[in-house]
Amino acid sequence: VPYGHWLSINGSPILDKKSRANGGIIVFRDITMRRQAERALRESEERFRDLAENIREVLYIQDARGEKLHYVNPQYEKVRGRSCESFYDNPKQWVDTIHHLDKARIVKAMESRIETGIFNEEYRVQRPDDEIRWVWDRSIAVRDTEGHVVRMVGIAEDVTDRKAMIQELADKEALARLGELGAVVAHEVKNPLAGIAGALNVIRARM
């Protein structure tokens, strides 16, 4: 056997009529390729877990209807305020935590992704402490050999701070425009008032 190969060894005795072992059969099987494949798979899973558990977004894998959860990373607990274990126990928790003003729209979008294989929505979630967080949720389909959607792999990003910053910038811009408009209005009003004041001064002088 070449150096560095893995072997599987199986043996069984050869028994005589009195059930005494007078020989045996030993089978050697080269399992090097299988061991290499197992090692490659294990390394791939470790790389995936290292990546998944250290990103800022919520990474999840679930079935197309959202009725079974295959994987979710720890970031779920930071965004939704609930444990990953509770999500595994109740996969519908994903929908249950959506704010009531957004729930109907998101449920409809989740139903359509079974056909389209695409989900790209922004919505609010409500944590157990009643804090509201905005998430941007995107997922793509994993299809079987017949083209049916069997799983959705997605990323949900907490965009609450980003939306607050955008809103703050929009408010500042609106105030700046309002200030510019006020200056224009003041100028337009001041001109005719100056004329009226002058006329009143003339009338007062004559009186």
C-alpha positions as CSV (number, residue, x, y, z in Angstrom):
1,V,0.0,0.0,0.0
2,P,1.5,3.4,-0.9
3,Y,2.6,5.6,2.0
4,G,0.0,7.9,3.4
5,H,-3.1,5.9,2.4
6,W,-6.0,5.2,4.8
7,L,-7.2,1.6,5.0
8,S,-10.3,0.1,6.4
9,I,-9.6,-3.4,7.7
10,N,-12.4,-6.0,8.3
11,G,-11.8,-9.5,9.4
12,S,-13.9,-12.6,10.1
13,P,-12.8,-16.1,11.3
14,I,-13.2,-19.3,9.3
15,L,-14.8,-21.9,11.6
16,D,-14.7,-25.7,11.2
17,K,-17.5,-28.0,12.0
18,K,-16.9,-27.7,15.7
19,S,-17.1,-23.9,15.5
20,R,-13.3,-23.6,16.1
21,A,-11.4,-21.0,14.2
22,N,-8.9,-22.5,11.8
23,G,-8.4,-19.5,9.7
24,G,-9.7,-16.1,8.8
25,I,-10.6,-13.7,6.0
26,I,-9.2,-10.2,6.2
27,V,-10.4,-7.5,3.8
28,F,-8.4,-4.3,3.2
29,R,-10.2,-1.4,1.7
30,D,-8.5,1.9,0.6
31,I,-10.7,4.7,2.1
32,T,-8.2,7.5,1.4
33,M,-10.5,9.4,-0.9
34,R,-13.4,9.2,1.5
35,R,-11.2,10.4,4.4
36,Q,-10.0,13.3,2.2
37,A,-13.6,14.2,1.3
38,E,-14.6,14.1,5.0
39,R,-11.7,16.3,5.9
40,A,-12.5,18.8,3.1
41,L,-16.1,18.9,4.3
42,R,-15.1,19.4,7.9
43,E,-12.7,22.3,7.0
44,S,-15.4,23.8,4.8
45,E,-17.9,23.7,7.6
46,E,-15.4,25.3,10.0
47,R,-14.7,28.1,7.6
48,F,-18.4,28.7,7.1
49,R,-19.0,28.8,10.9
50,D,-16.0,31.1,11.5
51,L,-17.4,33.5,8.8
52,A,-21.1,33.2,9.9
53,E,-20.4,33.8,13.6
54,N,-18.3,36.9,13.1
55,I,-20.3,39.0,10.6
56,R,-22.5,41.9,11.7
57,E,-25.6,40.7,9.9
58,V,-28.0,37.9,10.8
59,L,-27.3,34.9,8.6
60,Y,-30.0,32.3,8.3
61,I,-31.0,29.2,6.3
62,Q,-34.6,28.1,6.3
63,D,-37.1,26.3,4.1
64,A,-39.0,28.2,1.5
65,R,-42.1,28.7,3.6
66,G,-40.2,29.7,6.8
67,E,-41.6,26.7,8.7
68,K,-38.2,25.0,9.4
69,L,-34.9,26.7,10.4
70,H,-31.7,25.0,9.4
71,Y,-29.3,27.6,10.7
72,V,-29.0,31.0,12.3
73,N,-26.0,32.8,13.6
74,P,-25.6,34.4,17.0
75,Q,-26.3,37.9,15.6
76,Y,-30.0,37.0,15.7
77,E,-30.0,37.5,19.5
78,K,-28.5,41.0,19.2
79,V,-31.0,42.2,16.6
80,R,-34.2,40.4,17.7
81,G,-33.5,40.2,21.4
82,R,-34.4,36.5,21.5
83,S,-32.3,33.4,21.8
84,C,-31.3,31.3,18.8
85,E,-32.6,28.2,20.6
86,S,-36.1,29.8,20.8
87,F,-35.9,30.4,17.0
88,Y,-35.0,26.8,16.3
89,D,-37.9,25.7,18.5
90,N,-40.3,28.1,16.9
91,P,-39.3,29.0,13.3
92,K,-42.4,31.1,12.9
93,Q,-40.8,33.5,15.5
94,W,-39.2,35.2,12.5
95,V,-42.7,36.5,11.4
96,D,-44.1,36.8,14.9
97,T,-41.5,39.5,15.8
98,I,-42.3,41.7,12.8
99,H,-44.0,45.0,13.6
100,H,-47.8,44.7,13.1
101,L,-47.7,47.6,10.6
102,D,-45.3,45.7,8.3
103,K,-46.4,42.1,8.9
104,A,-49.0,41.7,6.2
105,R,-46.6,43.1,3.5
106,I,-43.8,40.8,4.6
107,V,-45.9,37.7,4.8
108,K,-47.1,38.3,1.3
109,A,-43.5,38.8,0.1
110,M,-42.5,35.6,1.8
111,E,-45.2,33.7,0.0
112,S,-44.2,35.0,-3.3
113,R,-40.5,34.1,-2.8
114,I,-41.6,30.4,-3.2
115,E,-42.1,31.2,-6.9
116,T,-39.6,34.0,-7.5
117,G,-36.8,32.7,-5.3
118,I,-36.0,36.3,-4.3
119,F,-36.7,38.2,-1.1
120,N,-35.6,41.8,-0.6
121,E,-37.5,43.8,2.0
122,E,-37.0,46.4,4.7
123,Y,-39.2,46.2,7.8
124,R,-39.4,46.8,11.5
125,V,-39.1,44.2,14.2
126,Q,-40.2,44.5,17.8
127,R,-38.0,43.2,20.6
128,P,-39.3,41.8,23.9
129,D,-38.4,45.1,25.6
130,D,-40.6,46.9,22.9
131,E,-37.6,48.5,21.2
132,I,-38.2,48.9,17.5
133,R,-35.4,48.0,15.1
134,W,-35.3,48.3,11.3
135,V,-33.9,45.4,9.3
136,W,-33.0,45.0,5.7
137,D,-33.7,41.4,4.8
138,R,-32.4,39.8,1.6
139,S,-32.4,36.1,0.6
140,I,-31.9,33.9,-2.4
141,A,-33.3,30.4,-3.2
142,V,-31.6,27.0,-3.2
143,R,-33.4,24.8,-5.7
144,D,-33.6,21.1,-6.2
145,T,-32.9,19.2,-9.4
146,E,-36.4,20.0,-10.6
147,G,-36.1,23.7,-10.0
148,H,-38.3,23.9,-7.0
149,V,-37.3,26.2,-4.1
150,V,-36.3,24.1,-1.1
151,R,-34.3,26.5,1.0
152,M,-33.7,30.2,1.4
153,V,-30.3,31.6,2.4
154,G,-30.5,35.1,3.6
155,I,-28.9,38.0,5.4
156,A,-30.8,40.4,7.6
157,E,-29.0,43.7,8.4
158,D,-29.9,46.0,11.3
159,V,-30.2,49.4,9.6
160,T,-31.8,51.3,12.4
161,D,-28.9,53.7,13.0
162,R,-28.4,54.2,9.3
163,K,-32.1,55.2,8.8
164,A,-31.8,57.5,11.8
165,M,-28.8,59.2,10.3
166,I,-30.5,59.6,6.9
167,Q,-33.5,61.1,8.6
168,E,-31.4,63.5,10.6
169,L,-29.6,64.7,7.4
170,A,-33.0,65.0,5.7
171,D,-34.3,67.1,8.6
172,K,-31.3,69.4,8.5
173,E,-31.6,69.8,4.7
174,A,-35.3,70.6,5.1
175,L,-34.5,73.2,7.8
176,A,-31.8,74.8,5.6
177,R,-34.3,75.0,2.7
178,L,-36.9,76.4,5.0
179,G,-34.4,79.1,6.2
180,E,-33.6,80.0,2.6
181,L,-37.3,80.3,1.8
182,G,-37.9,82.4,4.9
183,A,-35.1,84.8,3.8
184,V,-36.7,85.1,0.3
185,V,-40.1,85.8,1.8
186,A,-38.7,88.3,4.2
187,H,-37.0,90.1,1.3
188,E,-40.1,90.1,-0.9
189,V,-42.3,91.4,2.0
190,K,-39.7,94.1,3.1
191,N,-39.6,95.8,-0.3
192,P,-43.4,96.8,-0.5
193,L,-43.4,97.6,3.2
194,A,-40.5,100.0,2.7
195,G,-42.6,101.8,0.0
196,I,-45.6,102.0,2.2
197,A,-43.6,103.3,5.1
198,G,-42.2,106.0,2.9
199,A,-45.6,107.0,1.7
200,L,-46.8,107.2,5.3
201,N,-43.9,109.5,6.2
202,V,-44.9,111.8,3.4
203,I,-48.5,111.9,4.5
204,R,-47.5,112.5,8.1
205,A,-45.3,115.4,7.1
206,R,-48.1,117.1,5.1
207,M,-50.5,116.7,8.0
